[in-house]
C-alpha cells in the first residue's frame, strides 16, 4: 500500500493523470481502492460495541469472583445452577472474564526480597517425602530425604532416611557436618514436628542441647514463610531426580549410591545466582566453618537408638541385613542399638531380642521363625513346626550368604 501511495505521489508531482486500472493490477488492489487512496477518501467502518448476555450479571460475577478461594469455574457453576442456566458455555464465560479485567480485584503481590548470608553463617535443612520407589523385584521402598544447603555457597547434601525422628535429624546433621568438615554458626529450618514443641513454639530441649554440643544456634523461619529458607526449598526439587529410577535398582545400598551420584551432579552445576558451582564456592566457604566438636561428643549422638519398623516377615533392617524379632511386634516400631558388635532391639524400654552383627542378608532366630510358622500353620504339631523351621532356616542360610 505504501508503494501505491508513492507511485500516486510521483504521478501527482509530474502532473500525470493516474490510470487506476493499471495501478490496481500492478499493486494488487481494486481500481476503486486506488482511486480512493488518490482522492484521500478513507472508508472507515463504524465500530459497534459488542454486547453479551453476561453483561447483566457483571456485578454478580465480580462480587463472587472476589470471594477468597473461589475461581471462575465455581462462579460459572453457581450462575448456571442458581441464576440463569442459559448463559452459554464455560469457555465463553472464561473468555468474558478474561476480557473484562475489572471483574477481578488485583491480588496483593507478596514481596520476597532476596537475602544473602556470610560464608559459614547458615545451614538450612528440611525433609522431602515420603517417596515410594520399587526395586527390580517389585519390593517397595518408602523413605524420606533429609536435605541440607549452605546458604552462601549453595552446597547441597542429601541423605536417605526411613523415619523423620529427632534422632534421625541429629544423626543426619552430624553426617552433614562431617562431610563439610565443620559446623556453621546457625541452623535454619521450619516448625519440624520432631524437634519443635508446637505448644511452646520452641525447639525441644533435647535438640537445643544437641545444637549447644555441636557449637551452633538453631533458628526457625516464620510460620507460613517457607521462602525464608528458600535455598533448601529450591534444592528439594532435585530430589525428584530419583523418581525415574523406579524399578531400576536392587538394594537400598544401590538406591543410596544413586542419591549420592545425583548429589554430586547438582553440586557440579553452575548456580544462576552465584554464577559458580556449589562445590567450587564451597572451597571458599569451608574456611569459615567452625571446627567439629570432639569425637566423643559426636559418638554419643551416633550411638543413640535407631528406629526401625518390623515388616510382616517379622524382620527389621539394619545396614544391609534383616534381623528377626518375635512376630507379635509385626508392624510396630522398635529401636536398634549396636554395642560391641551386637544388635540390641528394644520395644519402648524393653529389650526384646539381640543378634550378632552379620553380613548375611537375613538373620532369623529359630524361635522367631518357628512362631511365624505356627501362626501360618496352626494345624501342625509343635515338633513338626520345629522340624520345618530348622530345614527352612538351613536352606535360607545357604541362599542368602
C-alpha positions as CSV (number, residue, x, y, z in Angstrom):
1,X,0.0,0.0,0.0
2,X,2.9,2.3,0.7
3,X,4.3,1.7,-2.7
4,X,1.0,2.6,-4.3
5,X,0.8,5.8,-2.4
6,X,4.4,6.6,-3.5
7,X,3.5,6.0,-7.1
8,X,0.5,8.2,-6.9
9,X,2.6,10.9,-5.3
10,X,5.1,10.7,-8.2
11,X,2.3,11.0,-10.8
12,X,0.8,14.0,-8.9
13,X,4.2,15.7,-8.9
14,X,4.6,15.1,-12.7
15,X,1.0,16.3,-13.2
16,X,0.1,12.9,-14.9
17,X,-3.4,11.7,-14.6
18,X,-3.2,8.2,-13.0
19,X,-4.6,5.1,-14.7
20,X,-6.3,3.5,-11.7
21,X,-6.9,0.2,-13.5
22,X,-3.2,-0.1,-14.4
23,X,-2.1,0.8,-10.9
24,X,-4.6,-1.6,-9.4
25,X,-3.2,-4.5,-11.4
26,X,0.4,-3.5,-10.6
27,X,-0.1,-3.2,-6.9
28,X,-2.8,-5.9,-6.4
29,X,-5.7,-3.7,-5.4
30,X,-9.1,-2.8,-6.9
31,X,-9.1,0.2,-9.2
32,X,-11.7,1.8,-7.0
33,X,-9.4,1.4,-4.0
34,X,-6.6,3.0,-5.9
35,X,-8.8,6.0,-6.8
36,X,-10.0,6.4,-3.2
37,X,-6.4,6.5,-2.0
38,X,-5.5,9.1,-4.6
39,X,-8.5,11.3,-3.7
40,X,-7.9,10.8,0.0
41,X,-11.2,9.1,0.7
42,X,-10.9,6.8,3.7
43,X,-13.6,4.3,4.1
44,X,-13.8,3.6,7.8
45,X,-16.2,1.1,9.2
46,X,-18.3,2.3,12.1
47,X,-17.4,0.3,15.1
48,X,-20.1,-1.2,17.2
49,X,-20.0,-2.1,20.8
50,X,-20.2,-5.8,21.3
51,X,-22.8,-6.9,23.9
52,X,-23.0,-10.1,25.8
53,X,-25.8,-11.8,27.8
54,X,-23.3,-11.8,30.7
55,X,-23.2,-8.0,30.9
56,X,-26.3,-8.0,33.0
57,X,-24.5,-10.2,35.6
58,X,-21.3,-8.2,35.8
59,X,-21.7,-7.1,39.4
60,X,-22.7,-10.5,40.5
61,X,-19.8,-12.1,38.7
62,X,-17.4,-9.5,40.2
63,X,-18.7,-10.0,43.7
64,X,-18.5,-13.8,43.5
65,X,-15.0,-13.9,41.8
66,X,-13.5,-11.8,44.6
67,X,-14.5,-14.1,47.4
68,X,-11.2,-15.5,48.8
69,X,-10.6,-19.0,47.5
70,X,-13.1,-19.1,44.7
71,X,-12.4,-19.3,40.9
72,X,-14.0,-18.8,37.5
73,X,-15.3,-22.3,37.2
74,X,-17.0,-22.1,40.6
75,X,-18.8,-18.8,39.8
76,X,-19.9,-20.2,36.4
77,X,-21.5,-23.2,38.0
78,X,-23.1,-21.0,40.7
79,X,-24.8,-18.9,38.0
80,X,-25.8,-21.9,35.9
81,X,-27.4,-23.6,39.0
82,X,-29.0,-20.6,40.7
83,X,-29.4,-17.6,38.3
84,X,-29.5,-18.4,34.6
85,X,-28.8,-21.8,33.0
86,X,-28.7,-20.3,29.5
87,X,-25.6,-18.0,29.9
88,X,-23.6,-20.2,27.4
89,X,-20.6,-22.4,27.7
90,X,-17.9,-22.2,30.3
91,X,-15.4,-21.4,27.5
92,X,-17.3,-18.3,26.6
93,X,-17.7,-17.3,30.3
94,X,-13.9,-17.7,30.8
95,X,-13.2,-15.5,27.8
96,X,-15.7,-12.9,29.0
97,X,-14.0,-12.7,32.4
98,X,-10.5,-12.6,30.9
99,X,-11.6,-9.8,28.5
100,X,-13.2,-7.7,31.3
101,X,-10.2,-7.3,33.6
102,X,-12.1,-5.1,36.0
103,X,-14.1,-8.1,37.2
104,X,-11.1,-9.3,39.2
105,X,-9.6,-7.3,42.0
106,X,-5.8,-7.4,41.6
107,X,-4.3,-9.8,44.1
108,X,-1.8,-8.4,46.5
109,X,1.7,-9.3,45.5
110,X,3.9,-10.6,48.3
111,X,7.3,-9.2,48.1
112,X,10.2,-11.5,49.0
113,X,13.5,-9.7,48.8
114,X,16.5,-11.9,48.4
115,X,18.7,-12.3,51.5
116,X,22.3,-13.5,51.4
117,X,24.4,-14.6,54.3
118,X,28.1,-14.5,55.0
119,X,30.3,-17.5,54.5
120,X,30.0,-20.1,57.2
121,X,27.0,-18.3,58.7
122,X,24.0,-20.5,58.0
123,X,22.9,-24.1,57.1
124,X,19.3,-24.6,56.0
125,X,17.7,-28.1,56.4
126,X,14.4,-29.8,55.6
127,X,12.7,-33.1,54.9
128,X,11.4,-34.2,51.5
129,X,9.0,-37.1,51.2
130,X,7.6,-39.7,51.7
131,X,8.9,-41.1,48.4
132,X,7.9,-44.5,47.2
133,X,10.1,-46.5,44.8
134,X,10.3,-50.2,43.8
135,X,13.3,-52.3,43.1
136,X,13.6,-54.6,40.1
137,X,11.9,-57.4,42.1
138,X,8.9,-55.2,42.9
139,X,9.8,-54.7,46.6
140,X,8.5,-51.3,47.8
141,X,10.9,-48.8,49.4
142,X,9.3,-45.9,51.3
143,X,11.7,-43.3,52.5
144,X,12.4,-39.6,53.2
145,X,15.3,-37.4,52.1
146,X,17.0,-35.1,54.5
147,X,18.3,-32.1,52.5
148,X,20.8,-29.5,53.7
149,X,22.2,-26.4,52.0
150,X,24.9,-24.0,53.0
151,X,23.3,-20.6,52.3
152,X,26.4,-18.8,50.9
153,X,27.9,-21.5,48.6
154,X,24.6,-23.4,47.9
155,X,26.5,-26.7,48.7
156,X,23.8,-29.4,49.0
157,X,24.0,-32.7,50.9
158,X,21.2,-35.3,50.8
159,X,20.7,-38.3,52.9
160,X,18.0,-41.1,52.6
161,X,16.2,-41.9,55.9
162,X,13.3,-44.2,56.8
163,X,12.0,-42.0,59.6
164,X,11.7,-38.3,60.4
165,X,12.5,-38.6,64.1
166,X,14.6,-36.2,66.2
167,X,17.3,-38.8,66.4
168,X,17.4,-39.0,62.6
169,X,17.6,-35.2,62.3
170,X,20.6,-35.1,64.7
171,X,22.3,-38.1,63.0
172,X,21.9,-36.5,59.5
173,X,23.2,-33.1,60.7
174,X,26.2,-34.8,62.2
175,X,26.9,-36.6,58.9
176,X,26.5,-33.3,57.1
177,X,28.9,-31.5,59.5
178,X,31.5,-34.3,59.0
179,X,31.2,-34.2,55.2
180,X,31.6,-30.4,55.3
181,X,34.5,-30.6,57.6
182,X,33.0,-28.0,60.0
183,X,29.9,-26.6,61.7
184,X,28.0,-23.4,60.5
185,X,27.2,-20.7,63.1
186,X,23.4,-21.1,62.7
187,X,20.9,-23.7,61.6
188,X,17.6,-22.7,59.9
189,X,14.5,-24.8,59.5
190,X,10.7,-24.7,59.7
191,X,8.5,-25.9,62.5
192,X,9.6,-29.5,62.2
193,X,7.4,-31.6,64.5
194,X,10.2,-33.9,65.6
195,X,12.3,-31.0,67.0
196,X,9.8,-28.2,67.7
197,X,7.3,-28.1,70.6
198,X,4.1,-26.7,69.0
199,X,2.5,-25.6,72.2
200,X,5.6,-23.5,73.2
201,X,6.7,-22.6,69.7
202,X,10.3,-23.5,70.7
203,X,12.8,-26.2,69.9
204,X,12.6,-29.2,72.2
205,X,15.2,-29.3,75.0
206,X,17.0,-32.3,73.5
207,X,17.6,-30.6,70.2
208,X,18.7,-27.4,72.0
209,X,21.2,-29.5,73.9
210,X,22.4,-31.1,70.7
211,X,23.0,-27.8,69.0
212,X,24.9,-26.5,72.0
213,X,27.1,-29.6,71.9
214,X,27.7,-29.1,68.2
215,X,28.5,-25.4,68.7
216,X,25.7,-23.9,66.6
217,X,22.5,-22.0,67.1
218,X,19.1,-23.3,65.9
219,X,16.6,-20.8,64.3
220,X,13.1,-21.2,62.9
221,X,11.7,-19.4,59.9
222,X,8.4,-17.7,60.3
223,X,5.1,-19.7,60.1
224,X,3.9,-20.0,56.5
225,X,7.1,-18.2,55.4
226,X,9.0,-21.1,53.8
227,X,10.7,-18.6,51.4
228,X,12.8,-17.7,54.4
229,X,14.6,-21.0,53.8
230,X,14.2,-20.7,50.1
231,X,17.7,-22.1,49.2
232,X,16.9,-25.5,50.7
233,X,13.3,-25.4,49.4
234,X,14.8,-24.8,46.0
235,X,17.2,-27.7,46.3
236,X,14.4,-30.1,47.3
237,X,13.2,-30.1,43.7
238,X,16.3,-32.0,42.7
239,X,15.1,-35.0,44.9
240,X,12.6,-35.7,42.1
241,X,15.5,-36.8,40.0
242,X,15.2,-40.1,41.9
243,X,11.7,-40.8,40.5
244,X,12.9,-42.1,37.1
245,X,14.9,-44.8,38.9
246,X,11.8,-46.7,39.9
247,X,12.4,-50.4,39.3
248,X,16.0,-49.5,38.2
249,X,17.8,-50.7,41.4
250,X,18.0,-53.8,43.5
251,X,19.1,-52.9,47.1
252,X,18.9,-50.0,49.5
253,X,22.7,-49.5,49.1
254,X,22.2,-49.1,45.3
255,X,19.5,-46.6,45.9
256,X,21.8,-44.6,48.3
257,X,24.5,-44.7,45.6
258,X,22.1,-43.3,43.1
259,X,21.2,-40.4,45.5
260,X,24.9,-39.7,46.0
261,X,25.5,-39.5,42.2
262,X,22.6,-37.1,41.9
263,X,24.1,-35.1,44.8
264,X,27.5,-34.8,43.1
265,X,25.8,-33.8,39.8
266,X,23.8,-31.0,41.5
267,X,26.9,-29.6,43.3
268,X,28.8,-29.5,40.0
269,X,26.2,-27.4,38.1
270,X,26.7,-23.6,37.9
271,X,24.2,-21.8,40.2
272,X,22.3,-19.0,38.5
273,X,22.7,-16.5,41.4
274,X,26.4,-17.0,42.2
275,X,27.5,-17.9,38.7
276,X,29.7,-20.6,40.2
277,X,29.3,-24.3,41.1
278,X,28.4,-25.0,44.7
279,X,31.4,-27.3,45.0
280,X,33.7,-24.6,43.7
281,X,32.3,-21.8,46.0
282,X,32.4,-24.3,48.9
283,X,36.2,-24.3,48.7
284,X,36.0,-20.7,50.0
285,X,33.2,-21.2,52.5
286,X,34.7,-24.2,54.2
287,X,37.4,-22.0,55.6
288,X,34.8,-20.0,57.5
289,X,33.1,-23.0,59.2
290,X,33.7,-23.7,62.9
291,X,35.6,-26.8,63.9
292,X,33.9,-30.1,64.5
293,X,33.2,-31.0,68.2
294,X,35.3,-33.7,69.8
295,X,34.8,-37.2,68.6
296,X,33.4,-38.5,71.9
297,X,30.6,-35.8,71.6
298,X,29.8,-37.0,68.1
299,X,29.9,-40.6,69.1
300,X,27.4,-40.1,71.9
301,X,24.8,-39.0,69.4
302,X,25.6,-41.5,66.7
303,X,25.4,-44.3,69.2
304,X,21.8,-43.5,70.1
305,X,19.0,-45.8,69.3
306,X,17.8,-46.0,65.6
307,X,14.1,-46.5,64.9
308,X,13.0,-49.4,62.6
309,X,9.6,-50.8,61.6
310,X,9.0,-54.5,61.8
311,X,8.0,-56.0,58.5
312,X,5.3,-58.7,58.0
313,X,8.2,-61.2,57.8
314,X,9.0,-60.3,61.4
315,X,12.2,-58.7,60.4
316,X,13.9,-55.3,60.9
317,X,16.5,-53.8,58.5
318,X,20.0,-52.6,59.7
319,X,22.9,-51.9,57.3
320,X,22.2,-54.4,54.6
321,X,20.9,-57.2,56.8
322,X,17.5,-58.1,58.1
323,X,17.2,-59.4,61.7
324,X,14.2,-61.2,63.3
325,X,12.1,-60.2,66.2
326,X,9.2,-62.0,67.8
327,X,6.2,-61.9,65.4
328,X,3.9,-60.1,67.9
329,X,5.9,-56.9,67.1
330,X,5.0,-57.0,63.4
331,X,4.0,-53.5,62.1
332,X,5.4,-52.0,65.3
333,X,8.3,-49.5,65.5
334,X,11.2,-50.8,67.5
335,X,14.6,-49.2,68.3
336,X,18.0,-50.6,67.4
337,X,21.3,-50.1,69.3
338,X,24.7,-51.5,68.5
339,X,27.2,-52.2,71.3
340,X,30.4,-54.4,70.9
341,X,29.3,-55.8,67.5
342,X,25.9,-56.8,68.9
343,X,22.5,-55.5,67.8
344,X,20.1,-54.8,70.7
345,X,16.4,-54.4,69.7
346,X,14.0,-52.6,72.1
347,X,10.3,-52.1,72.1
348,X,9.6,-49.0,74.2
349,X,12.1,-49.5,77.0
350,X,12.1,-53.4,76.9
351,X,14.9,-55.4,75.3
352,X,13.1,-57.9,73.1
353,X,16.0,-59.6,71.3
354,X,19.7,-59.4,70.4
355,X,21.7,-60.5,67.4
356,X,25.3,-60.8,66.5
357,X,26.0,-58.4,63.6
358,X,26.3,-60.3,60.3
359,X,27.0,-59.8,56.6
360,X,24.4,-62.5,55.8
361,X,21.3,-60.9,54.2
362,X,18.7,-62.5,56.6
363,X,19.2,-63.5,60.2
364,X,16.3,-65.3,61.9
365,X,16.3,-66.7,65.4
366,X,14.9,-70.2,65.2
367,X,12.3,-69.4,67.9
368,X,11.1,-66.3,66.0
369,X,10.8,-68.2,62.7
370,X,9.0,-71.1,64.4
371,X,6.5,-68.7,65.9
372,X,5.8,-67.2,62.5
373,X,5.2,-70.7,61.1
374,X,3.0,-71.6,64.0
375,X,0.7,-68.6,63.1
376,X,0.5,-69.6,59.4
377,X,0.1,-73.3,60.1
378,X,-1.8,-73.7,63.4
379,X,-2.9,-77.2,62.4
380,X,0.7,-78.5,62.6
381,X,2.1,-80.1,65.8
382,X,4.9,-78.4,67.7
383,X,7.6,-80.9,66.7
384,X,6.5,-80.6,63.0
385,X,6.8,-76.8,63.2
386,X,10.3,-77.1,64.7
387,X,11.4,-79.5,62.1
388,X,10.1,-77.3,59.2
389,X,11.7,-74.2,60.8
390,X,15.1,-75.9,61.1
391,X,15.0,-77.2,57.4
392,X,13.9,-73.8,56.0
393,X,16.5,-71.8,58.0
394,X,19.3,-74.1,56.8
395,X,18.1,-73.5,53.2
396,X,17.7,-69.8,53.8
397,X,21.2,-69.6,55.2
398,X,22.7,-71.1,52.1
399,X,20.7,-68.9,49.7
400,X,21.4,-65.6,51.5
401,X,25.1,-65.9,52.0
